[in-house]
């Protein structure tokens, strides 16, 4: 007896960006919700080659949620040759995952940062939005900014706005298990 896996009726494009905390967390939360309904999720992380992020270990234990990281182990100020190569690999891999139609939700985490730092250009991302299969939901996250053309192409755009943050108000730095 063959079983047909659940599919979304319509896949849209979601964008999360801004100076506020929670962009990656929101995307992962959406993925976890979808898995709870029988869907499959894949997250491609741009510019996050650092295995120390807590979500990496958690996702390893979530059935139907896969993840692959691209980028330097450390945060970068200026992209070098390695970063540009990793950016291109991430774009090529993301397109392969999206077009495979094996996943219901594909998250391109930090793609907005990769664009704003010129690690990748906006054109291949816009092309993925344009050609993605109809039943694939695409979620893009970024840093403080998201390219205007991506915001225009998206179906949902959420800007995370920081009202108050303990970084600036209390001098508290990134905390293990909370920010990474």
Order of alpha helices (4+ residues) and beta strands (2+ residues): beta-alpha-beta-alpha-beta-alpha-beta-alpha-alpha-beta-alpha-beta-alpha
